[in-house]
Amino acid sequence: MSGTSVNVSGFSNYTTDYINTTTVDPPGHCKWYLPALEWLKIAMLTFGFLGNGATAFIIIIKKDLHSKTYATICAVALSDFLYCLGGVLWGVFYYAYMDPHDFRVLQNCVSEFLDKYMKIFIEYVMTSAYVSSGFLIAVLSIFRYIIIVHPLKANMILTKRAVVLTFAFVYFVAIGYAVLLYTKVIKNTKISRPIDTVLSYLIPLNVMVVFHTLKLSKMKSSGFQATKTTARKMEVVVIMVVMAFSLLLLPWHVVSIGYEFGILKPSYSVVTASALLLQLNNCINPVFYAFLSPLVRKSLCFCFQRKKETNRRTPTGTQSTTLSSSSSGFAQTRVKSPDTPSSITNSSSTLNSSISTSDVSTFEVSSQT
């Protein structure tokens, strides 16, 4: 173990760069300690880690959720999953060794081997996840714009190949930025924080604002109330995700830029509070998915509680038919026996067709894959 500590006032939202090092007591004095705000961050990041992981898992395994919109949500959830995982590891292995007399000092009590690879994960994986999350939310805004405004061309524009290439380009940019950030190109320079603010916040935010404005204008002119309920709810989900991104990241970037140019000298509490809001952006999205998207909500609920079988009685009262819900909770398996009344068969058929509705907008001509 090394005997150095780091000053956490250096404004690294996902790395250990830009921080001053000092000499402290021998590592034998290391004590595992976390103040209240750090416990709150650990709890929040753990929720984000579990929630985003569950969301991505559900979307991957459920065919009802295999669409362009949910594929993008899955990509956002995977990025947030990695970011929250890194945040938990950072809190447990680094912030847990705060000096109880000075929260701005961290005692490096991690073994050299773990310290080396932990910092590699934090610097490269978390940075890439942080940047890609914002860009993927911007991509989600573009996809929803195409689906709403150009419904007849949506399937021709948003092919599987186009979607995959878009995701690949986003990850390429995010990983490339992480590599440049930790090389001599822009590392520890005056332009590093402005570049971070422009690339990870301002560019995605402007893309979101432009395409959401165009999309909502189109929906308003064509009659928003005429839009299908599932499509309206999906738009609410997307808008909430965009609002969270714009509002929760703003304090961090304002304080960070102010600190960089000597305008602000924030205290530990201000730095931690702004970092808490920044990290909340990566943790809160599963709440929007679960409470505002019926398809995701029902699938998540099914993972924790088996859906009870529904018994339906025949019109004569002498026979009953059990409709067993499938693992997704949306499509149902219909078993017809020779003596099953046709009315029950017709009812089951109607039920199947009504609940297998696509998650995408009512303007789409065919289902999105």
matplotlib code that plots the C-alpha trace (Angstrom):
import matplotlib.pyplot as plt

x = [0.0, 1.2, 1.3, -0.2, -3.6, -5.5, -7.4, -10.9, -11.5, -10.1, -13.4, -13.1, -16.6, -15.5, -11.7, -8.8, -7.2, -6.8, -6.2, -3.3, -1.3, 0.2, 2.0, 0.0, 0.6, 1.8, -0.9, -1.3, -3.5, -6.1, -9.6, -12.7, -15.0, -17.8, -19.7, -23.4, -23.4, -21.1, -23.4, -26.2, -24.2, -23.4, -27.1, -28.1, -25.5, -26.4, -30.0, -28.8, -26.6, -29.4, -32.2, -30.3, -29.0, -32.6, -33.9, -31.3, -31.8, -35.6, -35.3, -32.8, -34.8, -38.4, -39.3, -42.1, -39.5, -37.3, -37.8, -35.7, -36.9, -36.3, -33.0, -31.8, -33.1, -31.3, -28.0, -28.5, -29.2, -26.1, -24.0, -25.6, -25.1, -21.3, -21.1, -23.0, -20.9, -17.8, -19.2, -20.0, -16.4, -14.9, -17.0, -16.2, -12.5, -11.5, -14.0, -14.3, -10.8, -11.6, -9.7, -12.5, -10.9, -10.8, -13.2, -11.1, -8.3, -8.4, -5.9, -4.8, -5.2, -5.7, -3.1, -1.0, -2.4, -6.0, -5.3, -3.8, -6.6, -9.3, -8.1, -8.0, -11.6, -12.7, -10.7, -11.6, -14.8, -16.6, -15.6, -16.8, -20.0, -20.6, -20.2, -22.0, -25.0, -25.6, -25.0, -27.4, -30.2, -29.6, -29.9, -33.1, -34.5, -33.5, -35.1, -38.3, -38.4, -38.0, -40.7, -43.2, -42.5, -41.6, -43.7, -43.8, -40.0, -39.2, -38.6, -36.5, -34.3, -34.0, -32.9, -31.2, -27.9, -28.4, -29.2, -26.2, -23.9, -25.2, -24.6, -21.1, -20.3, -21.4, -19.3, -16.3, -16.5, -16.9, -14.0, -11.8, -12.5, -11.6, -8.3, -7.5, -8.5, -5.9, -3.0, -0.8, -3.1, -5.5, -4.6, -4.2, -4.6, -6.9, -9.0, -9.9, -12.9, -14.3, -14.0, -15.8, -18.6, -19.1, -18.8, -20.7, -23.3, -23.8, -23.7, -26.1, -28.4, -28.7, -29.5, -32.2, -33.7, -33.8, -35.3, -37.8, -39.0, -39.5, -41.2, -43.6, -44.5, -45.5, -47.5, -49.3, -50.2, -51.5, -53.4, -51.6, -54.8, -55.3, -52.0, -52.1, -51.9, -48.7, -47.0, -47.9, -46.5, -43.3, -43.0, -43.4, -40.6, -38.3, -39.1, -38.5, -35.1, -34.1, -35.2, -33.3, -30.2, -30.4, -31.2, -29.2, -25.9, -26.1, -24.9, -21.8, -20.7, -21.3, -19.3, -16.6, -16.1, -16.2, -13.5, -11.3, -11.2, -10.8, -14.3, -15.5, -13.8, -16.4, -16.4, -16.5, -20.3, -20.9, -18.6, -20.3, -23.8, -23.2, -21.6, -24.6, -26.9, -24.7, -24.7, -28.4, -28.9, -27.4, -29.5, -33.0, -33.8, -35.0, -37.7, -39.0, -38.9, -40.8, -43.5, -44.1, -43.6, -46.3, -44.3, -41.2, -43.1, -45.1, -41.9, -40.0, -42.9, -43.0, -39.3, -40.0, -43.5, -45.0, -48.2, -51.2, -53.2, -56.5, -59.5, -62.3, -65.6, -67.6, -71.0, -72.8, -71.0, -70.1, -66.7, -63.7, -60.7, -57.3, -55.3, -51.7, -49.7, -46.4, -43.1, -43.4, -46.8, -48.0, -48.5, -50.6, -50.7, -54.1, -54.9, -58.1, -59.7, -62.4, -65.1, -63.9, -66.6, -65.9, -66.7, -63.7, -61.4, -62.5, -62.1, -58.5, -57.7, -58.9, -56.9, -53.7, -54.0, -54.7, -51.7, -49.1, -49.1, -45.7, -44.1, -43.4, -45.6, -49.0, -47.6, -45.5, -46.8, -45.2, -43.6, -40.1, -37.5]
y = [0.0, 3.5, 6.3, 9.0, 10.8, 12.7, 16.0, 15.3, 19.0, 18.3, 17.9, 14.5, 13.3, 9.8, 9.7, 10.3, 13.0, 16.7, 16.1, 17.1, 14.5, 15.0, 12.9, 11.4, 9.0, 5.4, 3.2, 1.4, 4.3, 3.5, 3.2, 2.4, 5.4, 7.0, 10.2, 10.4, 11.9, 9.1, 6.5, 8.2, 8.0, 4.4, 3.5, 5.5, 4.0, 0.5, 1.2, 2.4, -0.6, -3.0, -1.0, -0.5, -4.0, -5.4, -3.0, -4.1, -7.8, -7.5, -5.7, -8.3, -11.4, -10.2, -10.2, -7.8, -5.2, -5.8, -2.5, 0.5, 2.6, -0.1, -1.1, 2.4, 2.4, -0.9, 0.7, 3.7, 1.3, -0.7, 2.4, 3.6, 0.1, 0.3, 3.8, 2.9, -0.2, 1.8, 4.4, 1.7, 0.3, 3.8, 4.6, 1.3, 1.1, 4.8, 7.1, 4.6, 5.7, 9.3, 11.1, 11.5, 14.9, 16.2, 14.8, 16.4, 13.9, 10.3, 7.8, 5.4, 2.1, -0.2, -2.7, -1.5, -4.3, -3.5, 0.3, 0.0, -2.0, -0.2, 3.1, 1.7, 0.6, 4.0, 6.1, 4.2, 2.2, 4.7, 7.6, 5.8, 4.9, 8.4, 10.0, 7.3, 7.5, 11.2, 10.5, 7.6, 9.7, 12.1, 9.2, 8.2, 11.7, 11.4, 7.9, 9.1, 12.1, 9.9, 7.5, 10.3, 12.7, 10.2, 7.2, 5.8, 6.0, 5.0, 1.3, 2.1, 4.6, 2.8, -0.6, -3.0, -2.2, 1.5, 1.2, -1.1, 1.2, 4.2, 2.5, 1.4, 5.0, 6.3, 3.8, 4.5, 8.3, 7.6, 5.2, 7.5, 10.4, 8.3, 7.4, 11.0, 12.2, 10.0, 10.6, 13.6, 15.0, 16.8, 15.3, 17.8, 20.8, 23.9, 22.6, 19.2, 20.4, 22.7, 19.8, 17.5, 20.0, 20.5, 16.8, 15.1, 17.8, 20.7, 18.7, 15.9, 18.5, 20.6, 17.6, 16.6, 20.0, 20.4, 17.1, 17.1, 20.6, 19.4, 16.2, 17.8, 20.5, 17.7, 15.9, 19.1, 19.9, 16.4, 16.1, 14.7, 13.3, 11.2, 9.5, 6.0, 5.8, 3.6, 6.1, 9.1, 7.3, 6.5, 10.2, 11.0, 8.6, 10.1, 13.7, 12.8, 11.2, 14.3, 16.7, 14.6, 14.8, 18.6, 19.6, 17.1, 17.6, 21.4, 22.1, 19.9, 21.5, 25.0, 24.4, 22.5, 25.2, 27.9, 26.0, 25.6, 29.3, 30.4, 31.9, 29.4, 27.7, 25.2, 23.4, 19.6, 19.8, 21.7, 19.4, 16.3, 17.6, 18.5, 15.1, 13.5, 15.1, 14.2, 10.5, 10.6, 11.1, 7.7, 6.1, 7.5, 6.4, 2.9, 4.7, 6.4, 3.1, 1.2, 3.7, 5.4, 2.5, -0.2, -2.9, -2.5, -2.2, -5.4, -7.3, -6.0, -7.0, -10.4, -11.0, -10.5, -11.9, -14.7, -13.6, -15.5, -17.6, -16.2, -18.6, -17.9, -19.7, -20.9, -19.2, -22.3, -22.2, -25.9, -25.5, -23.3, -22.5, -21.4, -18.9, -19.1, -16.0, -16.5, -15.4, -11.9, -11.2, -9.8, -12.7, -15.5, -19.2, -20.4, -24.1, -25.2, -28.5, -30.1, -29.1, -25.5, -23.0, -20.9, -17.7, -18.3, -19.0, -15.7, -13.8, -15.2, -14.3, -10.8, -10.5, -11.7, -9.2, -6.3, -6.9, -7.6, -4.0, -2.5, 0.0, 2.4, 5.3, 4.9, 6.4, 3.4, 1.2, -2.0, -3.3, -2.3, -5.0]
z = [0.0, -0.7, 1.8, -0.3, -0.2, -2.8, -2.5, -3.9, -4.7, -8.1, -9.9, -11.4, -12.1, -12.9, -12.7, -10.3, -12.5, -11.8, -8.1, -5.9, -4.0, -0.5, 2.1, 5.0, 7.9, 7.2, 5.7, 9.1, 10.1, 7.4, 8.7, 6.6, 7.0, 5.0, 5.8, 5.4, 1.9, 0.6, 2.1, 0.2, -3.1, -2.5, -2.0, -5.0, -7.3, -6.1, -7.0, -10.4, -10.9, -10.2, -11.9, -15.1, -15.2, -14.7, -17.4, -20.0, -19.1, -19.6, -22.9, -24.2, -23.3, -24.1, -27.8, -27.2, -26.4, -29.5, -31.3, -32.2, -29.3, -26.7, -28.2, -27.6, -24.1, -23.5, -24.8, -22.4, -19.5, -20.2, -20.2, -17.0, -15.5, -16.1, -14.7, -11.6, -11.0, -11.2, -8.8, -6.3, -6.5, -6.3, -3.2, -1.4, -2.2, -2.3, -0.6, 2.2, 3.4, 3.9, 6.7, 9.3, 10.3, 6.7, 4.1, 1.3, 1.9, 0.8, 2.2, -0.5, 1.3, -1.7, -2.8, -5.8, -8.0, -7.3, -7.4, -10.9, -12.5, -10.5, -11.9, -15.4, -15.1, -13.6, -16.1, -19.3, -18.8, -16.7, -18.9, -22.0, -20.2, -19.0, -22.4, -24.4, -22.1, -23.0, -26.7, -26.7, -25.1, -28.0, -30.4, -28.8, -29.5, -33.1, -33.5, -32.0, -34.3, -37.3, -36.1, -35.4, -38.2, -41.0, -40.2, -43.8, -44.1, -40.6, -41.4, -44.4, -42.5, -39.2, -40.4, -38.1, -39.8, -39.4, -35.7, -35.0, -36.9, -35.0, -31.6, -32.8, -33.8, -30.4, -28.5, -30.8, -30.0, -26.3, -26.1, -28.3, -26.0, -22.9, -24.5, -25.5, -22.0, -20.3, -22.8, -23.1, -25.8, -23.4, -20.0, -17.2, -19.5, -19.3, -22.2, -20.6, -18.6, -21.3, -23.8, -21.3, -20.9, -24.6, -25.6, -22.8, -22.1, -24.5, -27.8, -26.6, -25.0, -28.1, -30.2, -27.8, -27.7, -31.5, -32.3, -29.4, -30.5, -34.1, -33.0, -30.5, -33.1, -35.5, -32.9, -31.9, -35.4, -36.2, -32.9, -29.9, -28.4, -31.5, -30.8, -29.3, -25.5, -25.6, -28.0, -25.7, -22.7, -24.6, -25.4, -21.7, -20.8, -23.4, -22.2, -18.6, -19.4, -21.4, -18.6, -16.0, -18.2, -18.7, -15.1, -13.1, -15.0, -15.1, -11.5, -11.9, -15.1, -13.8, -10.7, -12.6, -15.2, -12.4, -10.5, -13.6, -14.4, -10.7, -10.5, -7.8, -4.9, -3.8, -0.5, 0.0, 0.5, -2.8, -4.8, -3.3, -3.8, -7.4, -8.0, -6.3, -8.8, -11.7, -10.7, -10.0, -13.7, -14.4, -11.6, -12.0, -15.6, -14.4, -12.4, -15.6, -17.5, -14.7, -13.9, -17.2, -19.7, -19.3, -21.2, -19.1, -15.9, -16.4, -17.4, -14.4, -12.1, -13.6, -12.7, -9.0, -8.7, -10.7, -12.3, -11.0, -13.4, -14.4, -14.3, -16.7, -16.4, -19.3, -20.0, -18.6, -15.4, -15.7, -17.4, -16.9, -19.0, -17.6, -19.6, -18.5, -19.1, -20.8, -19.2, -20.7, -19.2, -22.6, -25.0, -23.8, -24.7, -25.8, -25.5, -27.2, -26.3, -28.4, -26.0, -25.4, -26.3, -29.3, -27.3, -25.0, -28.0, -29.7, -26.4, -26.0, -29.6, -29.1, -25.9, -27.7, -30.5, -28.1, -25.8, -28.4, -29.5, -30.5, -28.2, -30.9, -32.1, -33.7, -36.8, -37.6, -40.3, -39.3, -36.1, -35.2, -34.8]

ax = plt.figure().add_subplot(projection="3d")
ax.plot(x, y, z, "-o")
ax.set_aspect("equal")
plt.show()
